[in-house]
Amino acid sequence: MVKKLFSVIIAATMLFCIPVFAANPTTESTITIDKNLKVINATLTSVAGPGLTYTYAIAPETPSATNGGTSITDSTGTAGNVKAGPNGGVTLSSNTVSWPADTAVTASPSGADNVKSFTATADISKFEGPGIYRYKITETATPANPATIGVTDSDPAEVRYLDVYVENKPTQKAEGSTYQIAGIVMHNGDLTSGKKTFDDSTFETINITLKNIVSGTMGDREHLFPFEGTITDNGRFFYAQKSESPSADDSLKVTNGSVKTSLANEEMYYINGLSTVARIQYKETNDTHDTYEVNYTNGTTSNVAPTNEKEMAAVDAMDIVFENKLDSASLTGIDLRYGAYIGIILFGLALIIINRKTK
């Protein structure tokens, strides 16, 4: 009889108690939520942010089979019904995380973590009694399609769910509310996932090399050919330099999108930390008295310039090569570049000789 009564008491207690927490909930009324931007660059340890913002909102969520189920069963088979939480029951410490285009982020060849965090806090005064209460956190990206600024995000509109566990305090004589927050579980609809983060986004940045080659039998390999570049990259800053070691030194930072340099044969100029959707337009000016044939190569595409200036757009390769070729010597050894002048001189000499013969 005693054993039977004891069993009834246990069963009644289990019926009104909250089941074992799923996915190892916190034991606090606050949970920290992370969003990570992984930034890639082959050599730099710091680049400009992509100009990306995520906005988060939380609201009560009606339980369903797609967001974690309408009840949670523990290992003993005890079920706890889940219901939508009250308005204002959970608040976020911040509703945005951002990596601005004018602020540096950490980079590495394999992708450096740039984590931004905010908290979700449950307010016990908003809850009417013991139970499991569900909320939904939505994520919205700006721009809506991060790919337009070179960021890879498989789902820029993710959702997460928060289950708040409320239970009776150990003693009903406690001051204030007789309830307490027993824990918070964050998940993606799968109660065992224990997801306390939103999925990572990836921002790959690249370094561009501009190289000048002077070729041909008459090409002046010591001459410095002027180059000018106009770069657009969503308002981001980048680094421009002539030295061979890419650097993120602030003295090399370019913010106005325009760069100038002069390159002799085999010299190079480096534009570091561009996004993969950047656009770059280079123009070389021939400031010599000679007519060079100009070619440029961008990746596998080669074009012959019809004039001494050539513009190109769209970054689709790591290396851009300009070739200035001058090959104008004749087989007789007379430089055809000066043919017109030689002809004038010879014509003048002929006139002098003819004039003397007629006297």
Buried (B, 14 or more C-beta within 10 A) or exposed (E): EEEEEEEEEEEEEBEEBBBEBBBEBBEBBEBBBBBBBBBBBBBBBBBBBBBBBBBBEBEBBEBEEEBBBBEBBBEEEBBBEBBBBBEEBBEBEEBBBBBBBEEBBBBBEEBBEBEBEBEBBBBBEBBEEBBBBBBBBEBBBBBEEBEEBBBBBEEBEBBBBBBBBBBBBEEEEEEEEBBBBBBBBBBBBBBEBBBBBBBBBBBBBBBBBBBBBBBBEBBBEEBBBEBBBBBEBBEBBBBBBEEEEBBBEEEBBBEEBEBEBBBEBEBBBBBBBBBBBBBBBBBBEBEBEBEBBBBBBBEEEEEEBEEBEBEBEEBEBEEBBBBBBBEBBEEEEEBEBEEEEEEEEEEEEEEEEEEEEEE
